[in-house]
Amino acid sequence: MAWSVVAKEGELGVGQMKRIQPADKPLLLINAEGGYFCVDEMCSHEDYSLWFGCVKGRSIKCSLHGSYFDLASGKPLNEPAECPLHTYPAKLEAGQVWVDAG
């Protein structure tokens, strides 16, 4: 495991996201409904940044074609996306948000 500190507790409000790049991977850290999630930054359907999308509940929407992805599993919730996003473990510990991008 390769845990890295990527944010401080309280840095992201619910529904907010942050671009991070631990281990040279472009990822998104997301606070959704009070839990932290980490997914690939790029949509699995088209090579388009999910940074331009929005968080709704525990899902993220790609603004290019409108597909939603479950933040916990990465699974697409509607078409046109068919392939899941890669997800990474995230945890809050000692006032810091950690991600395992290893």
C-alpha positions as CSV (number, residue, x, y, z in Angstrom):
1,M,0.0,0.0,0.0
2,A,1.1,3.5,-0.8
3,W,-1.0,5.9,1.3
4,S,-0.4,9.6,0.7
5,V,-1.9,12.7,2.5
6,V,-3.9,14.6,-0.2
7,A,-6.0,17.1,1.8
8,K,-6.8,18.4,5.3
9,E,-10.0,17.6,7.1
10,G,-12.5,20.3,6.2
11,E,-10.7,21.4,3.1
12,L,-13.5,20.1,0.9
13,G,-17.2,20.7,1.7
14,V,-19.8,18.1,0.8
15,G,-20.2,17.9,-3.0
16,Q,-16.7,19.4,-3.6
17,M,-13.8,17.8,-5.4
18,K,-10.1,18.3,-5.7
19,R,-7.6,17.3,-8.4
20,I,-4.8,15.3,-6.9
21,Q,-1.8,13.4,-8.4
22,P,-0.3,10.9,-6.0
23,A,2.1,8.4,-7.6
24,D,1.8,10.5,-10.9
25,K,-1.8,9.5,-11.5
26,P,-4.4,12.2,-12.2
27,L,-7.2,11.5,-9.7
28,L,-10.1,13.3,-8.1
29,L,-10.7,13.4,-4.4
30,I,-14.4,13.9,-3.7
31,N,-16.3,14.6,-0.5
32,A,-19.7,13.1,-1.1
33,E,-22.4,13.0,1.6
34,G,-19.6,13.4,4.2
35,G,-17.5,10.5,2.9
36,Y,-14.2,10.7,0.9
37,F,-13.9,8.9,-2.4
38,C,-11.1,8.9,-4.9
39,V,-11.5,8.0,-8.6
40,D,-9.7,8.4,-11.9
41,E,-10.0,12.0,-13.2
42,M,-10.8,10.9,-16.7
43,C,-14.2,9.5,-17.8
44,S,-14.0,5.8,-18.9
45,H,-16.4,6.5,-21.8
46,E,-14.4,9.3,-23.5
47,D,-11.1,10.9,-22.5
48,Y,-12.8,13.8,-20.8
49,S,-12.1,15.2,-17.3
50,L,-14.7,14.5,-14.7
51,W,-13.5,17.7,-13.0
52,F,-15.9,19.5,-15.3
53,G,-18.8,17.4,-14.0
54,C,-20.8,17.6,-10.8
55,V,-21.3,15.5,-7.7
56,K,-24.8,14.3,-6.9
57,G,-25.3,12.2,-3.8
58,R,-22.6,9.5,-4.0
59,S,-22.2,9.8,-7.8
60,I,-20.3,12.0,-10.2
61,K,-21.6,13.1,-13.6
62,C,-19.5,13.4,-16.7
63,S,-20.5,16.7,-18.3
64,L,-19.6,15.5,-21.9
65,H,-22.2,12.8,-22.3
66,G,-24.1,12.8,-19.1
67,S,-23.1,9.4,-17.6
68,Y,-23.1,9.1,-13.8
69,F,-20.7,6.9,-12.0
70,D,-21.0,5.4,-8.5
71,L,-18.2,6.8,-6.4
72,A,-17.8,3.8,-4.2
73,S,-17.6,1.1,-7.0
74,G,-16.8,3.2,-10.0
75,K,-19.7,1.5,-11.9
76,P,-21.5,3.5,-14.6
77,L,-25.1,4.2,-13.5
78,N,-26.4,5.0,-17.0
79,E,-25.4,5.0,-20.7
80,P,-23.5,5.8,-22.7
81,A,-20.6,4.8,-20.3
82,E,-20.2,1.0,-20.0
83,C,-16.8,0.7,-18.3
84,P,-16.3,1.5,-14.6
85,L,-13.9,4.1,-13.3
86,H,-11.0,2.9,-11.2
87,T,-11.5,3.7,-7.6
88,Y,-8.9,4.1,-4.8
89,P,-9.2,3.7,-1.1
90,A,-9.6,7.0,0.8
91,K,-9.7,7.6,4.6
92,L,-9.8,10.3,7.1
93,E,-7.2,9.9,9.9
94,A,-5.6,12.4,12.3
95,G,-7.2,15.4,10.6
96,Q,-5.9,14.5,7.2
97,V,-7.4,12.8,4.1
98,W,-5.3,9.9,2.9
99,V,-5.5,8.0,-0.5
100,D,-3.9,4.8,-1.5
101,A,-3.1,5.2,-5.2
102,G,-0.5,2.4,-5.2
